[in-house]
């Protein structure tokens, strides 16, 4: 795809879908879009955009392609084991009711996994779990609790499958008692405002195609949305560079903790000013 074609395509995609490709790594996104468009009947980029403009199915296919659809229950078992045995129990020592945000939740495997863990840890508590995604089609499946294929639940222990899922024709559906624990909403991480006061924010395998500038902006906003002492849970390949400058302390491979207010007294003067400034912007 030539430079002028990609520039035109970026403009039309933003107009048609609201997705700003300037926030994505150009080389990877250009390669992916070249392959994607080549699988259609469009003879050129301009012709493809005209087809998308008049064909709602093609528009939804494009929108779906631009959002990453990797979602499994308990994806990457080791971090989820740490979440279950260390992170959530620590948070529950300070609060009986947690506020959790699962971003880029795709078809719901991640927030439902968290809801299942919390149902085991605190079966009678009413936690707040908000799950968001930019793709309305994915959100429809999330709210319905399925259906999920066997590969999407392959990391769910057999006992939990029996307790929290119904099986119909080799497909799995989350039971109502877990579905009602998660509030699914449409949200664009790159455009929409962020809520605050979260004890846990989960953003895993969402930013892998984002530019470094976009990642920094998102991590700053996540930090502002966390309560003091709150946890940010990221993907295994999404380590946060210079996390301490954001007021975050590393808690293992995928977890970062926002420094509690009390730690400000022990920070050097320049770091204390940075953290105070961040709190003011909240």
C-alpha positions in Angstrom: 0.0 0.0 0.0 1.5 3.3 -1.1 1.8 6.3 1.2 -1.0 8.3 -0.4 -3.3 5.3 -0.3 -2.6 4.7 3.4 -3.1 8.4 4.2 -6.5 8.4 2.3 -7.5 5.2 4.0 -6.7 6.6 7.5 -8.9 9.6 6.8 -11.8 7.5 5.5 -11.6 5.0 8.4 -11.7 7.8 10.9 -14.8 9.2 9.1 -16.6 5.9 8.8 -15.7 4.2 12.1 -14.3 6.9 14.4 -11.0 4.9 14.8 -8.0 7.2 14.6 -5.1 5.2 13.1 -2.6 7.8 14.0 -2.7 6.2 17.4 -1.6 2.9 16.0 1.9 1.7 14.8 1.9 2.5 11.1 4.0 -0.4 9.8 2.0 -3.1 11.5 -1.4 -1.5 10.8 -0.5 -0.8 7.1 0.5 -4.4 6.7 -2.6 -5.8 8.3 -4.9 -3.5 6.3 -3.2 -4.4 3.0 -3.8 -8.0 3.7 -7.4 -7.4 4.9 -8.4 -5.4 1.8 -6.7 -7.9 -0.6 -9.2 -10.5 0.6 -12.1 -8.4 -0.6 -13.3 -7.9 -4.2 -12.2 -4.2 -4.2 -9.7 -3.4 -7.0 -8.2 -0.4 -5.0 -8.2 1.3 -1.7 -10.5 4.1 -3.0 -13.0 1.5 -4.4 -12.9 -0.4 -1.1 -13.8 2.7 0.9 -16.7 3.4 -1.4 -17.9 -0.2 -0.9 -17.6 0.1 2.9 -19.6 3.4 2.8 -22.6 1.7 1.1 -22.4 -1.7 2.7 -23.2 -2.0 6.4 -21.9 -5.5 6.6 -18.5 -4.5 5.2 -18.4 -1.6 7.6 -19.0 -3.9 10.6 -16.3 -6.3 9.3 -13.9 -3.4 9.1 -14.8 -2.1 12.6 -14.4 -5.7 13.9 -11.0 -6.1 12.2 -9.7 -2.9 13.7 -10.4 -4.1 17.3 -8.4 -7.0 18.6 -10.5 -10.1 19.3 -8.4 -12.2 21.6 -10.5 -13.2 24.6 -10.4 -16.4 26.7 -11.5 -17.2 30.2 -8.5 -17.1 32.5 -6.2 -16.3 29.6 -2.5 -16.7 30.7 -3.2 -18.9 33.8 -0.1 -17.7 35.9 -1.1 -14.0 36.1 -4.7 -15.0 36.9 -3.4 -17.3 39.6 -1.5 -14.4 41.1 -4.6 -12.3 40.8 -6.6 -14.9 42.7 -4.1 -15.7 45.4 -2.3 -12.4 46.0 -3.7 -9.3 44.3 -7.5 -9.6 45.0 -7.0 -10.8 48.6 -4.7 -7.9 49.3 -7.3 -5.4 47.9 -10.1 -7.1 50.0 -8.1 -6.6 53.2 -8.8 -2.8 52.8 -12.2 -2.9 51.2 -15.2 -5.2 51.3 -16.6 -3.9 48.0 -14.2 -3.5 45.1 -14.6 -1.3 42.0 -13.1 -3.0 38.9 -12.7 -1.9 35.3 -12.0 -4.5 32.5 -11.0 -2.5 29.4 -11.1 -3.8 25.8 -13.0 -6.7 27.1 -13.9 -8.1 23.7 -16.5 -10.9 24.2 -16.3 -11.0 28.0 -13.9 -13.8 28.9 -11.8 -11.5 31.1 -14.4 -9.7 33.2 -16.4 -12.9 33.7 -13.2 -14.7 34.9 -12.7 -11.9 37.5 -16.4 -12.2 38.5 -15.9 -16.0 39.0 -12.8 -15.5 41.2 -14.6 -12.9 43.3 -17.6 -15.1 43.7 -15.3 -17.8 45.2 -13.4 -15.3 47.4 -16.4 -13.3 48.6 -19.6 -15.1 47.6 -22.0 -12.7 49.3 -20.3 -9.4 48.4 -21.6 -7.0 45.7 -18.6 -5.8 43.8 -18.8 -3.4 40.9 -17.3 -4.8 37.7 -17.4 -2.5 34.6 -16.4 -4.0 31.3 -15.9 -1.9 28.2 -15.1 -2.3 24.5 -15.4 -0.2 21.4 -17.1 -3.0 19.4 -20.9 -3.2 19.9 -21.0 -6.7 18.3 -18.6 -8.1 20.9 -20.6 -6.4 23.7 -23.8 -8.1 22.5 -22.1 -11.5 22.9 -20.7 -10.4 26.3 -24.0 -9.4 27.7 -25.6 -12.6 26.5 -22.9 -14.6 28.3 -22.0 -16.5 25.1 -22.0 -18.8 23.3 -18.4 -19.6 23.8 -16.4 -22.3 22.0 -14.4 -25.0 23.8 -11.1 -23.2 23.0 -12.4 -20.1 24.8 -13.0 -21.9 28.1 -10.0 -24.3 27.8 -8.3 -22.8 30.9 -11.4 -23.0 33.1 -11.1 -25.9 35.7 -13.7 -28.6 35.2 -15.3 -27.8 38.6 -15.8 -24.2 37.6 -17.2 -25.1 34.2 -19.9 -27.2 35.9 -20.6 -24.5 38.5 -20.7 -21.4 36.3 -21.5 -22.5 32.8 -24.4 -24.1 31.0 -23.6 -26.3 28.0 -25.8 -26.4 24.8 -24.8 -28.2 21.6 -21.1 -28.1 22.5 -21.1 -24.4 23.3 -20.8 -22.8 26.7 -22.9 -20.0 28.3 -22.2 -18.1 31.4 -24.9 -18.6 34.1 -27.1 -15.7 35.1 -25.6 -15.4 38.6 -22.3 -14.4 37.0 -23.7 -12.4 34.1 -25.5 -10.1 36.5 -22.3 -9.2 38.2 -20.8 -7.5 35.2 -21.9 -4.2 33.6 -20.9 -4.0 29.9 -20.6 -0.6 28.2 -19.3 0.8 24.9 -16.1 2.9 25.5 -13.3 4.1 23.3 -10.1 4.2 25.3 -8.5 6.7 22.9 -11.5 9.2 22.8 -13.9 8.8 25.7 -13.4 10.2 29.2 -12.4 7.8 32.0 -14.2 7.2 35.3 -12.3 7.2 38.5 -12.1 5.4 41.9 -11.2 2.0 40.6 -9.4 -0.5 42.8 -8.4 -2.7 39.8 -8.0 -1.8 36.2 -7.4 -4.6 33.7 -6.0 -3.7 30.3 -4.4 -6.8 28.7 -3.4 -7.3 25.1 -5.2 -4.1 24.0 -2.3 -1.7 23.3 0.0 -4.0 21.3 -0.6 -2.0 18.0 -0.7 1.4 19.7 2.0 4.0 19.3 4.3 4.7 22.3 2.7 8.1 22.6 -0.8 6.6 22.8 0.4 4.0 25.4 1.9 6.7 27.6 -1.4 8.7 27.4 -3.5 5.7 28.3 -1.3 4.7 31.2 -1.4 8.2 32.6 -5.2 8.1 32.4 -5.3 4.7 34.0 -3.2 5.9 36.9 -5.5 8.9 37.4 -8.5 6.5 37.4 -7.0 4.3 40.1 -7.7 4.8 43.8 -4.5 5.1 45.9 -3.2 1.6 46.3 -5.2 0.4 43.3 -3.8 -2.1 40.8 -3.2 -2.0 37.1 -3.2 -5.4 35.4 -1.5 -5.5 31.9 -0.6 -8.1 29.4 2.7 -10.1 29.5 4.2 -8.1 26.7 3.0 -4.7 27.8 5.4 -3.7 30.5 5.2 -0.1 31.5 8.4 1.9 30.9 9.3 4.4 33.6 6.3 3.2 35.8 7.7 5.0 38.9 7.3 8.3 37.2 3.6 7.6 36.9 3.4 6.8 40.6 3.3 3.0 40.0 5.2 0.3 41.8 5.9 -3.1 40.1 4.2 -6.1 41.7 5.6 -8.9 39.5 5.4 -9.4 35.8 1.9 -8.0 34.9 0.8 -5.9 38.0 1.5 -2.3 39.0 0.3 -0.7 42.2 -0.5 3.0 42.5 1.3 4.4 45.4 -0.8 5.1 48.5 -1.1 8.7 49.7 1.1 7.9 52.7 4.1 7.0 50.5 4.3 10.6 49.4 6.1 11.5 52.6 9.0 9.2 51.7 9.4 10.2 48.1 12.2 12.6 46.9 11.0 16.1 46.5 10.8 16.0 42.7 8.9 12.7 42.7 6.6 14.0 45.4 5.7 17.0 43.2 5.1 14.8 40.2 2.7 12.6 42.2 0.9 15.6 43.7 0.5 17.1 40.3 -1.0 13.9 39.0 -3.5 13.8 41.9 -4.5 17.4 41.2 -5.3 16.5 37.6 -7.7 13.9 38.8 
